[in-house]
Amino acid sequence: RRDRAASACSARPRGELSDRASSEDCERPRTAKTASALGPRRRRARAAHARQLWRADVTDLADANACPKLLDFEPSASVCRPRAPTHRSKRSCCSSSRRRRRRSGRNKQQVGINHLSAARAIYGDATDTPLETSAMAEQKKKAAKTGTTCEKADVSTEDPFAWSATLNNGLRMPVVGFGTYKLKEGEVSGAVRAATNAGYKLVDTAHVYGGGKTEPIVGTALSKQPGVFLITKQWRGFHGHKETTKCLDQSLRRLGRDKVDLLLMHWPGPGYSCMGRSKAKIAAEGIEVYFKKGHEDIAALRLESWRAMEDAYLAGKVGAIGVSNFSEAHLEKLLAWPELRVRPAVHQTELHPYLQQRGVVARCEREGILLQAYASLGGQDSAAKHWAELGVPPLLEHPAV
């Protein structure tokens, strides 16, 4: 074997290895005979050449059309296949591992040089500025599509399940939807299936519903119901860029999906450290005493959450993004943010004859934000005592209704 390797190496002058020869060696199927016929220096040169071509990720530099030469080399499956194990002594294996570790640093440096050389060849010497890839250009184009107008639904047809509106990014959303708030764990699956069988084309859920148990059941119930528009919401305990991303990833895993149609910021306010809050303590020390740790500056944290939602939208993980339970002041602060890239497409809030929120409705109409009403038949969280204090009956018991 050493004689054959020596004869193979002596066929070419020392230190020279043409690109053509190295490419041919890389494309040749890796068999035991070919590997043993090459000398150690020749094998290292061949492997280094292949690694450089494999690691030159052209998509991070330019489109394939802009840089066709970098795509000429396509390693075959036989080249990517790991080398068959050989019987060597323990000492030689350890020494080989040390050599590989020493070479790894040089290889990483060489890959960086290859990226820089390719960038200069394409864009010139001004490589200190960020390179705008095709993916970045597509994201900018996608963000620019979120305009200031939305198309209201045509409700002239008799079937309310056929009504749909067009959001400010061009996505069509059904008007009538089925909510899963306050459904018990054993009721979710049957209720969602019954709703979709009845004709509902929109289902609304959230990360916090059912203590986190509602989303998996909704995902399973809709797995055999294609075409249903799905909404989920980021819970306020996950404010911040990293936490919002984590919350969305959890929701996607629970739902068994790679993408949801609409992601909403559930509440503009902070998360709380406990559910039971003393009114006396709040009066004495302020509501801030119950804020979740790190949520003291909730206004800035809310913008970080929106930035994470923008990133998820531009990455294609959600079809549209919006807000929920925002006041007119909250909307104004978000829309006036200088770093805003994607405008909210939907605002979901409580809206019914007892709570008309005319200022919020007018603001959404001016900004092209589709307003989606929940609890439109009256607040389901209101007890009989609440209606007695207001001096009005529950909405469905009102004489006008």
Secondary structure, DSSP 8 states (H G I E B T S, - for coil): -HHHHHHHHHTS-TT---HHHHHHHHHS---HHHHHHS-HHHHHHHHHHHHHHHH--GGGTS-TTT-GGGGS----HHHHS--------HHHHHHHHHHHHHHHHHHHHHHHHHHHHHHHHHH-S-TTS----HHHHHHHHHHHT--S--B-----SS-GGG-EEE-TTS-EEESS-EE-TT--HHHHHHHHHHHHHHT--EEE--TTGGGGTHHHHHHHHTTT-TT-EEEEEE-GGG-SHHHHHHHHHHHHHHHT-S-BSEEEE--SS--BS-S---HHHHHHH-GGGGB-TT-SSHHHHHHHHHHHHHHHHHTTSBS-EEEES--HHHHHHHHT-TT--S---EEEEE-BTTB--HHHHHHHHHHT-EEEEESTTS-TT--HHHHHHHT---GGGSTT-
